[in-house]
């Protein structure tokens, strides 16, 4: 452990002792100290929730999501954009240019 980790551990132990004294209004109660230390150790445990994926699994997930997206949006590509007349297009372009002048 590094010096910083050791300092943090010592600080936690001091805080526990002070808390125990405050709770019991006497010298540290070994039972309470043991329970609090167990609680802190339990909270500091690192519990893996998922296994790390390898490169092949990541590629499979991405390809699967892409295929699903492509399948869901296949009908959208067949739709044509609504056409506007040249006059409406020019009027819109003129408004756009005038706005930024």
C-alpha positions, 0 to 999 in steps of 0.5 A, a space after each residue: 500500500 502507498 503512503 496515502 492509502 496508509 494515511 487514509 486507513 489510519 485516519 479511518 481507524 482514528 475516526 472509528 475510535 473517536 466515534 466509539 468513544 462518542 457512542 459509548 461515552 467511555 473507552 473504546 468498546 471492542 465489540 462496537 469497534 469490531 462491528 464498525 471495522 467489519 462494516 467499513 471493510 465490507 463497504 470498501 470491498 470491490 465486487 465485480 458486477 460484470 465480466 469484461 468483454 473481449 474484442 470479439 464479444 464487443 464486435 458481435 454486440 455492435 454488429 448485432 445492434 447495427 443489424 437491428 438498427 438497419 432492420 428497424 430503419 429500412 423503411 425510412 430509406 425508401 421514403 422520399 423527401 417532400 418536394 417544394 417548388 423552385 419559387 418556395 425554395 428561392 423565397 426561403 433562401 432569400 429569407 435565410 440570406 437576409 436574416 444573416 445580413 
